[in-house]
């Protein structure tokens, strides 16, 4: 599902104009981004938590040259679904 499809669906379900829903969604995404850049997490109760995750340094391989290369550690954005949300998805998928 793409952002435009989410905007359309929310607009239809709430009778709010698509332009307004789009602006709200864009503002939400910018807010999450801003808090992550400040090394803060964003928790949505019953849904999940956006945060930062540190990837450890590791050894990789340059395949064309067949030489090992060191891949530096890095910090990446991550999403951890809540237990409630995870149970709900598992239960729904088990029915299929």
Secondary structure, 3 states (H helix, E strand, C coil): CCHHHHHHHHHHHHCCCHHHHHHHHHHHHHHHHHHHHCCCCEEECCCEEEEEEEECCEEEEECCCCEEEEECCEEEEEEEECHHHHHHHHHHHHHC
